[in-house]
């Protein structure tokens, strides 16, 4: 092959190699080093009367990385953490990879058996534990089949109760570390930085492995998509264990902002912290914002400077988008999965949207949107032909991602990895359409589409109508077996405090807003099960009404 046929072997390759001077593997660890050097005295973290500067955070991370290295933790080892959104959890996102290890942030609402599986599967050598979760971790350790990790306690003065089960407390370990510990970037930006487990609603969860390059790029994408700029004040309403907090520990470091840590979502506390610290940004699922909107402590007037809130998941109800504006939170819709580091697409706003009527503006803003600035692509493809569907807003296909902000794959599961990447795209399992502008609009998860009498019904569409009812706080719709139609929509409704509604009223309300075949045929009232990140657990609702027994006509 000649140089003309293969330019990479031509004149632009000779003597033009990668060297330490012109190539450094991308890693979000560089963000912390830079902020500590450029803004050493700028506050990095505040929590319950304590605060740290960027110089102090950098020092603490290096010290703990040194302590880990002294315990033999290094390249490719796993360090697990069972912690709420406290400063130590943020620091681990830097300290663990500084030692060359991989951080496995555990879902704090998991049961002992699930935790034991993940610790075994990921091969954790050390686990950091908050006293609130010491009981479930102690039980999980007894259920493990392999070698048990060493335990480090992370005390929190803001939590009363629990007990220590470890060999050393976190602050003592930090104090023992070497402040002069030299951290080195990964040898390859493709090296793993984190291990996160999917929800595992059927069978064991899959271990999603992400890399330094993707974490770096998505952290920067968050800044661009969320308009963070320099020195944002970020309120931690999103769990840091969830997709590594959507990469925001690294995002806030890149923008030299302030991490306002929050142990749990408490509306009264949130509305106190926002003015106290001048919060500019926050993230969460629709359920988080809906909880704030309906809280007794919610402000009654729009803030002079609204908080920018990123909201993720399926299309948020119009009522949530409008309600958030009324309490001073301007929402931007993002979309993604654990496999793409959290959000990797955004409903990019266009000039003039703010001048539109509220309902019209909300309809535009609830789309899943376009690729993140540093993601290569997100679109809707026919999974059989792998061709993009027409941009008609009607033709349904599967939402897929491609680019640098996609996982390495599933740990110890080559079959699942190959299936997920079939055809050169990451298959999300979400069903959607493309509108005329190329914006993705999710219609449903493939398993959540209800097929009644041969007609496809989007549970998301029905839920959106339910949320418009003044008495409804949360809603979910699943398929219920039906002898005539195969399956029909069944609505689960959680009412607002003090509100009342009957099944007949809810069905009549829906019937007045949509065709009869889409209207729920049954309504179940009560508390709706949710994950720790606020997602409604539809698989539990499907089990409750025996959805699996439905036979689509």
N, C-alpha and C positions, 0 to 999 in steps of 0.2 A: 504494500500500500504506500503510495507516495505522500509527501507532506501536504500536497494540495488536497488529497482525499481525506487525510487525517490531520487537520490543523494543529491538534494538540502535540504532534511530533515535529511541528515546523519551527520556524524562527522564533516563535514566541515561547517555546519551551526550553530551548538551549540556554543553559546558564541562568535560567529564571526559576529556580527551585524555591520551595518553601524553606524558610529559615526562622530561627527564633526572633529575628528582627521584623519579619513581615507576616508571620502567621502564629497565632495563639489560639488554642482551642476555646471555643465559646463556653463560658460557664457563668451562672449568676453569682458565683462567689466574688467575681470581680466587682459587682455592684456594691457589696458591703465594703470592700477595701477602698473603693473610690470615695464613697460617702464619708467614711471615717477619716480619710485624708483631706478631703475638701471641706467638709462640714463637721469637724470633730466635736464641736460644742453644741451642735444643733440637736434638739431632743429627738430621739429615735422611738422611744416607747414610754407610754404612761399606763399605769395600772394601780388602782386602789391606793393612791397616795405615793406610790413609788415612780421614779422616772429614771431613764438612762439616756445618755447621749450616744451619738453614733460611734464616737471613740470608745466609750465604755462597752457598747454592744460588741464591737469588733474584738475588744480585749477579752470579753467573756466567752465569745465563740471560740477564739483561738485557745483559750485556757481549757475549755471542755474538750476541744478536738485533741489537745495534747494529752488530756487525761484518758481519752478513748485510746489514743495511740499507745499510751503506756500500759493499757490493758490488752494489748495485742490486736486491737481493732484496726483494720486496714482495708486495702483494696478488695471490693466485692463482698465485704461482710455486711450483715443487716443489723440495724439498730432500730428497735420498735419504740413507739411512744403511745401511751394512753393518757392523754392530757387534754384539758379544755383550752380555750384561747387565752393563755397566760403567757408572760414574756418568755419563759423557758421554751415553750412550744415554737415560738417564732425563732428563737436562737438555734434550735436544733436543725432548722432548715439550712443553716450555714455550717454549724459545728460538725455535724455528721459527715457531710460530703468533704469538709476540710480534712477529715481524717481518711478520706478515700472510700468511706463506707456509703451505704444506701439507707435512706430513711424510710421506715414503714410506719406511717401515722395511722393508728387504729381508730376505727369508729367507736366513740365513747359509749354508744348505746348497744354494743354487741353483747350477746350472752357468752358464757364461759366456753361453751363448745365451739362457737365460731372463732373466738379468739385463739383457742388452742390450735385449731386447724391452721389459722394464718401464721401463728408463731412457728409451727412445725414446717409448714409449706415454704415459708420465707427463710427459715433457718436463722431466726433472730438470735444474736449472741448476747445482747443487752436490751433490756426494756426499761423505760422510764415511766413511772406510775404516779399519778395524783392520788392523794389519800381517799378521795371520793370513790375511786375505782379499785382500791386495794383488795376488796373482798372478791370481786369477780375475777381479778387477775390471779389471786391466790388459788381460786378454784380452777381457773384455766391451766395453771401450771401443773396441777395434779392430773389433768386430763391429757396433757401432752404425751406423745409417743416417743419423741426424740429428746435430744439434749435440751435441758431447760436453760433459758437465758439468765444472766445475772440481773438483779433488780436494783434500780436506782430510784429512790423516793424523791418526789418533787413536792415539797411542802408548799402550801398556799395559805397565808394568814387569813385570806378572805373566806376560806372554807372551814367550818367547824365540824369536826368529826373525822371518821376514818382512822386508819392507823398505818404505821410504817411497816413494810414487809421486806424492805431492801437491806443491802449491806452498807449503803452510804447515801447521804442526802445530796441532792444536786448542787446546792451552794458550796458544800464541802468539797465536792469533786471539782467544781470550778476553781475554788481557792487553791487546790493542789496542783492545778495545771500550770504549765509554763507560759508566761505572758509573751515570751520571745519565740514561741513555737512557730516554725516556718511552714506555712501552708503552700502547697503546690497545686497548680491547676491540674485537671485530669489529663492523663496522657493522650486521651482521645475524647473529643467532645461527644462522641457516641456512647461513652461510658455511662452506666446507669447512675441516676441521682436519687430516684425514689421508687418505691414499690407501694402501689395502692390497690386495694381489693374492691372489685365490683360488688354490688349488693347481694348477688347470689340468691335471687328469689326462687330459683329451681336448682337444686344440687349445690355443690360447693362453689364459692365465688372464685373468679379468675383473678390472678395477680397481674396487674397492669404495670409494666416496667417502662419508666420514662427516662430520658437522657438529659445531660447537661445542655446540649444544644437547644433542644425543644424548650426547656425551662427558661433559658436565656431569652429566646425569641418570643415566647408567650408573655413573659414578664414585660418586655418592651411593647408588645401588642396591646397589653392591658392599658398601658399609659396612653397610647395613641387612640385606642377605641373608647376609652373612658375619659379622655381629656383630663388626665391627672396633672400634667405639667410638672413643675418643680415644687417640692415641699407640700404635698397634699396632706390632709389630716384624715386618716383612714380608720373608720370604726369597724371592729372585728365582729360583725353580726354573722358572718359566714364561718362555719367550722374550719379550722386550719387542717383538720384531718381530711376534709373533703377535696380531693384532687389537689392536695397541698394548698388548700385555701385558694384554689383557682390561680395558683402561682403568685398570689399577692404578697407573701413574705418577701419574695425577690423583687416584685414590682415596687413596693414601698421603699426598699433599699435603693433601687435604681433611681428613684425620684427624690431620694433623701427626705422622705416624708416622716410622718409621725404615726406609729401604730398605737391606736387607742384600744387596748385589750379589754375584752368583755367575757366574763366566765360563762354566761348563758344569756340567751335572748330574753330580756326583761324590758317591756315597753317603757315603764316608768324610768328605769335606769337609762335607757337609750335617749329618751327625750331630755334627760338631765345632762348627759354627756355631750350631746350635740352642741348646745350653746356654750357649755363650760370649756370645751376644747376647740371650738370652731370647726367641727367636723365638716369636711368637704365631700367625702366619698364613703360609700358603703356598698355591700353586695348581699344578695340573698335570693331565695326561692320566692315565688309568689305568695306562699303561705306566710312568710316572714313579714312582708309588706302589708298583707291583709290583716295580720294580727296588730300591726302598728296603727293601721287606719281605724280599726274598730276599738282601740284601747281607750279607756276613760281618760287617760292622761294625754291623748293626742292633741296637738295644737289645733286651734280652730281656724287660724288664718295662715295663709301661705307665708313662708319665711322670706325675708328680704333677699337673702342669698340662699337659694335652694340647695339642698344636698343632692349630689349626683348619685343615683342609685343604679347599680347594674342588677338586672333581674334576669333569671335564666329558667329554662325549662320549656315546656310546651307553651303555646300562645297564652300569655297572661290575660285573665278576664279584663274586659274594658273597664269594669267597675274598679279594678285594682289600679289600673293606670291613671284613671281620673281621680280616684281617691287619694293616691299618693301625691298628686299635684296639689291637692287641697290641704295637705299637711306639710307642704314644703319639701317634697322629695321629687326630683325630676328623674324619671326612670328611662334607662336605655336598655333595650332588650338584647341579650347575648344568648348564645346557644352552644352547647358542646356536650362532651361526655368525659368520663375519666380517661378514656383512651386518647383524647386529644387535649389533655392537660386542663380540663375544665372548659371554659368558653373558648371557642376558636372561630366563631362567626358573630357578626354584630348587625343589628338593624341600623345601618348607617343613616343618620338623619340627613335630609336634604333641605336646602334653603326654602323657607316659606312654610315649613310644617308648623312652626309655632304660631302662625297667623290663622291656622285653620280652626274650625269649630272643634270642641273637645272630643266629641265622638269620632269625627273623621280623623283627627290627629291620632287618637288611640288605635284606630283600625290600622293605620300605617305603621305605628310603633310596635305592634304586637307580632310582627313578622320576625322570623329567625334570621333573615337577612343575607348578608354577603360575607366572603372570607374576612377573617381578621387581617390587619395590615401585613403581618408576616406569615400568614398561612397561605399556601399555594392555591387551594381551591375548596369550595363547598358547593355542591349542586345536587340536583335530583336526577337519578339515572334509572333507566329500566334495568333491573337486576339480571334479566335474561340476556339482553343485547348489549348492556353497558353503554347505551347511547343516552344522551341527555333528553329528557322529556320536553315536549313543546312548552313554550312560555305562555300558556293559556290560562293558568290558574285553576285548571281542572284535571289535567292528566296526572294521575298519581304514580309515583315511583318511590325509590328508596333514597333517603338523604345519605350522601357520602362525602367524605373528606379526603384530601390528598395534600401532602406537604411536609414541611419540617416540624410542624407541631402535631405530630402523630406519634404514638407510643413506639417503642422498640418491638413490643409484642407481649404475649402472655407468658409468664414465668412457667417453665416446665410443661408447656402445652403447645407444642408445635402445630398440632392439628387445628386447634382453635385459632392460632395466629394466621395460618395459611387461609383458613376460611374467611377470617375477618378482612384479609388483604386481597381477596380474589379479584382479578381483573385490574389490579394496580390502584385500587381505591380502598379506603377503610369503610366498611359497611356498618352503618349505625343501627339498623333495624327500625329506624323511624321512617314513617311514610309521609310524603309531602308533595307539594307542587311548586312550580316556578311561576311567578307572576310576570307580567310583560316587561318588568324592569330587571328580571333575573334574580329577584329576592326569593329566598326559600321560605315557604310557609308550611309548617308541620301540620299534618292532618291528624296523625295518631301514631302510636306504636303499632307495629304490625299485628301484635296480639290483642290490641285494644279496639280495632275496627269491629263494629257490630254489623253482621250481615243478616238483615231481616227480610225474609221474603225475596231474597235476591238483590236487595238494595243495600248499598254500603252506607253505614251511619257512623259519622265521626263522633266519638265520645267527647272530644274536646269541644266540638260545636255545641253539643247539648249542655255541657258544663258551663259554657260561656253564658248561655241563656239563664241557667239556674242562678249564677252569680248576680244577675241583675235583679233578682227578687230581694226586696228590702230585708227579709228575715233571714236570708241565707248567709252564713259565715264561710263554710267550706262545702264543696260539692264534688262528687265523683260519680261517673257513670260507667257501668260494665254490662256485659251481656248476661241475660237471664234466659234459661231454656224456655221454649214455648212450643206447644204441640202443633200449632198451626203455622207459625212463621219461622220456626227453627230457633230463633233467638230474638229477644226484644230488649230495648234499653231499660235498665233498672237504675234508679238514682239513689245514691246515699247522700244524705243531707245533714249537716251539723248547723244548728241554728245559733244565731247571735244570742248573747245573754239577755234574758227577759223577753225574747221574741217568741211568737207562736205562729204555727202554720199547720195545716192539715195536708194529708196526701192529696185529697181532691183539689185543694187550692193550688198546690205546687204543680200538679198535672195540668190544671186549667191554665195556669200562668204560662207554662211551656207551650201548650197548644195554641195560645194566642200569639206566639212568636215564631212558630215553626210548623212544618207539615206534620200531619198526624202520625205518619209512620216513624218519625224521629222522636216523637214525644215519649217520655218515660211511661212505662205501663205499670210501674210500681215505685214507691218511694219508701226508703228505710231511714228513719230518723235516729240520730245518736252520734256519739263521738266517732270520728273517722280515723283509722290508724294511719300514722305517718312515720317516716324515717326521721333520723336525727337531723337531716338537712331540710326537713319540711316537705319532702315529697310524699304524696299520698300513696299508700301501699295497696295498689289495686289488686295485686295477686291475692291478698287476704280477702278482699271484697268478692273477687271472683270465686274463691273457695266457699264463701258464705252462701252464695246463691247457686253453686254448682255450675258455673259457666262452662266447665269442660264437658258437661253432658249435653250442651246445646248442639243441635244439628242444623246447620244453616240450610235453609230451603233454597 
